[in-house]
């Protein structure tokens, strides 16, 4: 960690490129979902289910192809409900 005056390089949160910016937005979303899950696990599950459905629609029904393991199993469960979680 490098210190410049009173600022440390870890204090600066500037995305290097669009990929980094997208990754940071994804991490923020994950953090917010964890906060919701701590308060209301059922609501968090509903939000995740709706996100899976929306991503699958946006990707032309191919979202699950980008997943493996438990994530694919969860997506299969949600998508088997006919794209209408809850």
ABEGO torsion letter per residue (X at the ends): XBBBEABBAAABBBBABAAAAAAAAAAAAAAAAAAAAAABAAAAAAAAAAAAAAAAAAAGGAAAAABBEAAAAAAAAAAAAGGBBX
